[in-house]
C-alpha cells in the first residue's frame, strides 16, 4: 500500500509542477485533449475471476493534425484480489477527435502486471465535461510477454487536463 501511496503522490506532484510550467508559458492548446494530464481510475480485471482495481494516471498528448493526437501515458495501480498485487504500464496512444469534446483512442505498451513483465493493448473514449475535466472508459487486454492475452481490464477514469 505504501508503494501505491508514494506513486500517487509522485503523479500528483508531476501534475502540479507541469501545471505551473504551462501557466507561466505562452502555450495555447489546439485541442482540449492536448498537453499534460493526471487522474485516477477504477474498474475490474477479469483473469478469469473478476477483481476490483484502482490507480493513478499521468500522461501527455500532442496534436499531429486537426483531429489526430499521439501521446504517452503511465498507469500505476493495484488489483484487489485475495492477495493485493500492483501493476505499472507505460502506454503509447493514438487518438482521433470526433469533435471538440470527444476523443476515441487506441493504446499499446508494456510494463508489469502482477509483478510479471507484460504487454497491453486496447482502446477507449474520453469526453471533456467541463473546462479541463474529462471522463474516460477504457478496455485493455494484457498478457505476459511471449504468451497469449490472459486478462481483460475494464476501467472508468476522471482526468484533469493541465492546460
C-alpha positions as MATLAB code, in Angstrom:
seq = 'XXXXXXXXXXXXXXXXXXXXXXXXXXXXXXXXXXXXXXXXXXXXXXXXXXXXXXXXXXXXXXXXXXXXXXXXXXXXXXXXXXXXXXXXXXXXXXXXXXXXXXXXXXXXXXXXXXXXXXXXXXXXXXXXXXXXXXXXXXXXXXXXXXXXXXXXXXXXXXXXXXX';
ca = [
       0.000    0.000    0.000;
       2.932    2.337    0.725;
       4.193    1.868   -2.860;
       0.770    2.863   -4.219;
       0.608    5.911   -1.912;
       4.093    7.073   -2.940;
       3.265    6.552   -6.618;
       0.030    8.539   -6.381;
       1.866   11.347   -4.555;
       4.509   11.385   -7.320;
       1.804   11.547  -10.012;
       0.108   14.448   -8.208;
       3.444   16.291   -7.809;
       4.161   15.799  -11.533;
       0.758   17.237  -12.390;
       1.114   20.267  -10.121;
       4.624   21.063  -11.376;
       3.533   20.637  -15.024;
       0.579   22.941  -14.422;
       2.866   25.642  -13.026;
       5.204   25.426  -16.032;
       2.327   25.644  -18.512;
       0.722   28.538  -16.618;
       3.928   30.592  -16.984;
       4.297   29.993  -20.731;
       2.561   31.450  -23.767;
       1.254   27.974  -24.582;
      -2.145   27.693  -26.250;
      -3.549   24.234  -26.889;
      -5.022   23.403  -30.290;
      -7.173   20.757  -28.631;
      -8.756   20.300  -25.206;
      -7.005   16.915  -25.076;
      -3.531   18.296  -25.860;
      -0.918   18.635  -23.125;
      -0.263   17.028  -19.756;
      -2.971   15.306  -17.712;
      -3.319   13.415  -14.420;
      -6.169   11.414  -12.973;
      -7.487    8.316  -11.287;
      -9.291    5.210  -12.468;
     -11.277    2.333  -11.058;
     -12.630   -0.806  -12.608;
     -12.358   -4.554  -12.859;
      -9.796   -7.085  -14.044;
     -11.045  -10.404  -15.397;
      -8.390  -13.134  -15.366;
     -10.781  -15.272  -15.404;
     -12.149  -14.286  -11.984;
     -13.290  -10.674  -11.595;
     -11.354   -8.451   -9.185;
     -11.599   -4.723   -8.462;
      -8.743   -2.426   -9.457;
      -7.851    1.245   -8.954;
      -4.917    3.523   -9.587;
      -3.460    6.722  -10.944;
      -2.733    8.027  -14.446;
      -0.271   10.605  -15.787;
       0.417   11.384  -19.410;
       0.679   13.842  -22.266;
      -0.976   14.190  -25.674;
       0.363   16.066  -28.696;
      -1.573   17.272  -31.737;
      -0.404   15.821  -35.067;
      -3.225   17.168  -37.255;
      -6.522   18.926  -36.557;
      -8.114   15.664  -35.427;
      -5.213   13.270  -34.656;
      -3.269   13.158  -31.387;
      -0.415   10.957  -30.182;
       0.616   10.525  -26.586;
       2.266    8.571  -23.821;
       0.683    7.522  -20.534;
       1.755    5.852  -17.296;
      -0.794    3.857  -15.310;
       0.071    2.622  -11.808;
      -2.484    0.711   -9.790;
      -3.475   -2.209   -7.646;
      -5.649   -5.282   -8.102;
      -7.733   -6.063   -5.032;
      -7.863   -9.858   -5.074;
      -7.398  -12.171   -2.109;
      -3.767  -11.009   -2.330;
      -3.220   -7.395   -3.447;
      -0.918   -7.027   -6.437;
       0.484   -3.950   -8.157;
       0.671   -3.015  -11.820;
       2.604   -0.399  -13.785;
       2.037    0.136  -17.512;
       3.604    2.581  -19.969;
       1.334    3.035  -22.987;
       1.648    4.794  -26.318;
      -1.629    6.267  -27.611;
      -3.080    7.411  -30.939;
      -6.364    9.301  -30.736;
      -8.974   10.739  -33.061;
     -11.086   13.736  -32.016;
     -14.668   13.149  -33.106;
     -15.471   16.728  -32.077;
     -14.090   19.302  -29.618;
     -15.147   17.296  -26.568;
     -14.940   13.593  -27.571;
     -11.878   11.534  -28.452;
     -11.503    7.812  -29.202;
      -8.061    6.207  -28.983;
      -6.036    3.048  -29.296;
      -3.281    2.207  -26.837;
      -0.455   -0.282  -26.557;
       2.640   -0.788  -24.480;
       4.194   -2.800  -21.688;
       5.153   -2.947  -18.059;
       4.433   -5.109  -15.043;
       1.125   -6.851  -14.350;
       1.013   -8.774  -11.067;
       4.799   -8.349  -10.937;
       5.347  -10.094  -14.308;
       6.693   -8.419  -17.471;
       3.610   -7.970  -19.661;
       2.166   -6.209  -22.686;
      -1.140   -4.359  -23.007;
      -3.292   -3.288  -25.948;
      -6.769   -1.863  -26.350;
      -8.603    1.398  -26.571;
     -11.078    3.780  -25.089;
     -13.012    7.001  -25.328;
     -12.707   10.265  -23.433;
     -15.114   13.174  -23.106;
     -14.445   16.657  -21.719;
     -17.179   17.514  -19.208;
     -16.290   21.000  -18.019;
     -13.223   23.178  -18.634;
     -10.253   20.858  -18.093;
     -12.088   17.898  -16.523;
     -12.698   14.764  -18.545;
     -14.062   11.265  -18.055;
     -12.983    8.174  -19.893;
     -13.721    4.485  -20.352;
     -11.013    2.042  -21.393;
     -10.630   -1.669  -22.182;
      -7.171   -3.273  -22.252;
      -6.126   -6.845  -22.903;
      -2.937   -7.942  -21.138;
      -0.645  -10.932  -21.218;
       2.858  -11.981  -20.239;
       5.488  -11.326  -22.904;
       5.635  -14.323  -25.244;
       2.191  -15.603  -24.246;
      -1.386  -15.063  -25.412;
      -3.516  -12.408  -23.682;
      -4.942  -13.813  -20.450;
      -6.762  -10.914  -18.776;
      -9.052   -8.021  -19.630;
      -9.065   -4.679  -17.795;
     -12.187   -2.524  -17.909;
     -11.929    0.879  -16.259;
     -13.512    4.298  -15.945;
     -11.480    7.333  -15.003;
     -11.568   11.017  -14.129;
      -8.850   13.212  -15.719;
      -7.636   16.755  -15.196;
      -6.010   18.324  -18.277;
      -3.324   20.787  -17.196;
      -3.611   23.443  -19.883;
];
